[in-house]
Amino acid sequence: ALDPLSQNAGNFVRAIPMTLVVSLAALRFRHLETRGVVLAIVSGAVTSGLGYVAWYAALRSLSATRASLVQLLVPVITVAGGLIVLREPLSVRLVISAAIVIGGIALALTGAERYQMATSNSQFPTPK
């Protein structure tokens, strides 16, 4: 996309009518409070928008390989946020899972760097 940020903002805008239809259809089954609606909008639209702005800014300085690998850290970062903000309990399973994800990313990054170094010294073109 030429401008991924504006394209993503357009996706959010196009999703509004469908969200309103579904919300109105389910309205009779829910009790709404103004504070809850405002918090839902802020946590959904505003924080997602800020997240996309940060992500697209970071993408400018990352290769496709690094960007895809960094994106795999999202679950680990989310768990860390749950531990810190929500005081979720830390378990052995959680630590092992995070170590596997981070270890896999480290292996992929070092493997990609080794591949690039090996192919840059050869006579064959590097695939893109």
N, C-alpha and C positions, 0 to 999 in steps of 0.2 A: 504494500500500500504506500502511496506517496506520503500521506500524512496519517499514520496509524492512530494518533491520538484523536483527531477529529472524526475519523471513521469509527472508532470505538465509542465516542460520544454519540454519534449518530445511531449506533446500535442500541445504546441505552434509551435514547429518545424513541426509537421505533418499538421498544419493548413496553413503553408506558401504556399504550392502549390495551394490550393484552393483559397486562398486570391489573389494570383498572377493572376490566371485564371480570376476570377471575375473582378479584377482591370483592366486587359488588355482588357477585353470585354467592360468595361465601359469607357475606356480611350478616345474614340472619342467624348464622351459627356462631358468631363471635361477639365478644364484648370488647369494644375498643375504647381506649382512653387516649386523649390528646398526647400526653407525654409518651406513651408507647408508640404511637404512630410517628411522632417526630423522631424518636430514637431509632425506629426502624428505617426511616428515610435517611437519617444521618449515617447510620452504620452500613446501610446498603449502598446508597448512591454516592455520598460524599467520600467515605473512606475508600470505596472501590475506585472512584475517580482519582483520588490522590495516589492510590496504589498503582494505577495504570500510568499516571504521569511519571512517577518514580521509576517504574519498570522501563518505559520507553526511553527515558533519559539514560538509564544504565545500558540499554541495548546498543546505544551508539558506540560504546567503547568495548563491546564484547563480540567475539566471533560467534558464528552460529553454534559451534560445538560448546563453547563456554556458556552461552546463553541457555541452551537446552539443559546443560548440567546444573547450572545455578537454579533453574526453575525446579529441579528435582529436590532442592532444599526446602521448598515451601512447607511440606508436612512437618519437617523437623523444626522449622522456625515457628510454625503454628503451635506445636507441642510445647516449645519453650515459652511461648506467650501464655499458654494455658497454665504452665507450672508457675510462672511469675505472677501473672495478673489474677488468675482464678484460684491459685494455690492448689492446683490439682496434685494428687499424690504421685511421687516419682517411683516407678517400679523397675525391676530388673528387666522385664520385657521391653519397657520403653527405652531404656538405656541401650539394650542390645539392638533393638530395631533402629534407633538413631545411628548407632555405630555402623550398622550394616549399610544404611543409606549413605552416610558420609564416607565410609570406606569405599563404596562403589563409585561414588563421584570422584574421589581421589584417584582411584585406579584408572578411571576413564580419562581424567585430565592428564595424568602422567603417561598413559598409553598414547593419547593423542599427540602429546609433545614429542614422545619418542618416535612416533610414526612420521611426524612432520620433519624431524631432524634427519631421519633415515632417508626419506624421499627427497629432501632438499639436496642431499649429497649424491643422488642417483641421476641417471640420464632420463628418467621417466617423469612426465608431468604429474604434479600433485593433484588428486581429484578434489573438486570443490563442491 
